[in-house]
Amino acid sequence: MSSEPCPSCGGQLAVNQDGWKICHSCGYASPPGVVPAPSLPAQS
């Protein structure tokens, strides 16, 4: 998968191992879009 532009500042989003899309330029973070992630850790 290629990187996506940040919807907030247009910078490059990085995806961490938990699936969160994080922009290192402005601090924007988007949770994984597969399922609404609860605060508690899911089984791994």
BELKA-V624892 format. One record per pair of residues at least 24 apart in sequence whose ideal C-beta (glycine too) atoms are under 8 Angstrom apart, sorted by the first residue. I is the first residue (numbers start at 0). J is the second residue. Records with the same first field share a line. If there is no record, write none. Layout:
I=J, J
This chain:
none
